[in-house]
Amino acid sequence: MSFDIDVRLRRRDRDIGARFRSDGGLTVVTGPSGAGKTSVLMMIAGLIHPDAGHVRIGEATLFDKAARVDVPPERRRLGYVFQDARLFPHRRVLANLLYGYRLAAPGHRWMEPDQAIDFLGLGNLLDRWPRSLSGGEAQRVAIGRALLSGPRALLMDEPLGGLDPTRRDEVMRAIERIRDELRVPILYVTHDRAEATRLATHTLTLG
């Protein structure tokens, strides 16, 4: 599944945006702080409205300013993984996972909860509260919730930020398996060169 992205956001002092195409795999979006990496991801997700351009993923047009197409975020089928996991603190791990599953229309589900739990090694965490999880565990749960939402692609914004080296490697190995085994297209924001080198099949540099 390909990405065809051309988005622009006008600001008083400068424009923020990106224009690129990539054929699936894992596209790393890198660049210095303030280059607009997160803003680009949020425009693709529909959380920020671009002033110009389009967002096409596979055969689906999710945004086209000229054609007045703007699919709401909840209907774009894009799994968003934030740096801080953003699990629901009042739901145990299993309930967090099932929230993603229940968001997906039955016809869009391509992974069952048991499959995600096994794939990400979450079986011993299901009854835990988010506050009791390590950073790496929380991110694996967040990734599982995103996968269970039936996404056409994943958007990941600095998902390894703040993790110690052991936890970073744990989550990175999970992302590599998603890239190589599940073959889910991924747009991945990072400023870490080593991270980009290890994960990227395509690289886009902003700024």
N, C-alpha and C positions, 0 to 999 in steps of 0.2 A: 504494500500500500504506500502510495507516494504522498509527499507533502508538497504543496504549491502555495507558498506564503508570500504575500506582498502587503505589508501593513505599515501605516504611517500615523503617528500621533503628533499633532502640532502643539508645541509649547512656546511660551513667549520668547524664551532665549534660544531654543533649538528644536529640531524635529527628532523624534524617537521612532525607530522602526527597523524593519528588516525585509529583505527580498531574497528568497532562495527557493530552490527545489531540491528534493532528495528522495531517493527511492527506498523508503523504509529504513530498516536498520536503526541505529542510534545516532542521532544528530546532536552533537554537542554545540551549545551556544555559549561562547566564551567571550571574554573582554574585561576591561577594567571596571571597577566599581563606578556606578553612575552612567554606564554605557546604555542602559535601558534593557538589559537582559530579561529581568522579571516582567517589565512592562510588555515586552514582546510576547512572552508566554501568556500573560493575562489577556492580551488582545486576542490571541488565538483561542483562548478558553471562553471568550465572551464576557470576561469580568471587567474589561475596559473596552470602550467603543472606539475603534480607529476612526480617524478623519478621512482616510482614503485607503483603497486597496481591496484585497480579497484574501480569504482563507479557504483553501480547498484541500481536503484530505481524501485520497482515493477518488471515488466518483462523486463525493458529497461536497457541495458548496455550502459552507457554514456562514460565510460572510462575503458580501460583494456590495461595496458602497454604491457603485454605479447602477447596479441592478436592484438596489434596495432589498437585498437579502440579508437578514440578520437573525440567525437561529438562536433562540435563548440558550444560555449556558447549560441548563439542565437537559436540553435535548441534543446537545452536540456530541454526546457519547465520548467524552474525553476524560480520562482519569487523571486527576491532579494530585500530585504528591508534593507537599510543602516541606520546607526545611525542618519545621518543628512538629511534624506528624499530624497534629490537630485531631487527635482521637477524641471521641466524646467521653469526658471524664466520668459521667454518670452511667456509662455502659461498660460491661465487661468486654473482654477481647472478642468472644464469640458474637456478642450483640453488635459490636462495631463492624465485624466482618459481614454479618447478615444485613446490616443497614445498607451496605453497598449492593448486596445481592438483590434486596427488595426494591432498590431504586431502578433496576434494569427491567425493561419490558421482557417478558418471557422469550420473545423471538430474538432478542439481542444477547441473551446470556450464552456465553460459550465456555464458561468454567463453573463447576459446581463448588459449593463450600468445602466439601471434603477434599477435592482436588487442590484447591488453593492452600488449605491447611497443610496438606502433605507436601506440596511443592515448596512452600516457604518454611517448613519445619515449625509450625505453630501449635502442634498438638498439645504440648505441655503448658501452653499459655492461656488456653481458652477460658478458664475460670478466673483469670487475673484481672485486676483493675488497672487501667492505664498508668496510674501514679506509681504502681509497683514495678513497671517495666524499665529495663535499661533503654538508652537511646536507640541502640540497634534493634532491640526487640520491638519497640514502638514503631520504628520505621518499617520493619517487615510487616507489621499488622496494617499500617497505613497503605502499604503497597498491595497487600492482600485485599483490603477493602476496595481499592481502586480497580483491581483486576476483576473483582466480582461484580462490578457495576456494568460489565459488558462493554468496555471501551473499544473504540476503533483505534485509539492511540493513547499513549501515556505522556503527560507533561510532568517533568520532575524539576523542581526548583531547589538547587543546592541540597539534595536529600542527605548528603553526608556531612554537611556543615555541623560543627560542634561535636562530632563523634570522635572517640579515641581511636587509635590505629586498629585495634582488634575489632571494634564494632564497625569501623569503616569497611574493613575487608569483608566482614560478614554480610553487610548490606550490598557491597559491590558485587560479591559473588552471586547474590540473588538477582541483581540487575542484569548481570551477564547471562544468567540462565533465561531470564525473560527475553532478552535480545536474541539468544541463539536457539533456544528450544521452543518457546512460545511464539517467537517472531512477531512480537507486538512492536509496531513502530514507536519510537521514543524520541521526544525532544527534551534535552537534558541541559539545564543551566549549571555552569560551574565556572569558577575562576582558577581552579586548581589544574595546573598543566599535567601533572602525573595522572590524575583522575581522567582527564580528557584523553590522554594518550592511550590509556588502558581500555577505555570504554567505547571511544568514538569509531563509527564507521564513516561518518561525515562530520566535518567541523565548519561552523560558521563563527566568524569573529566580528564582534561589534565594537565600535569606538576606535 
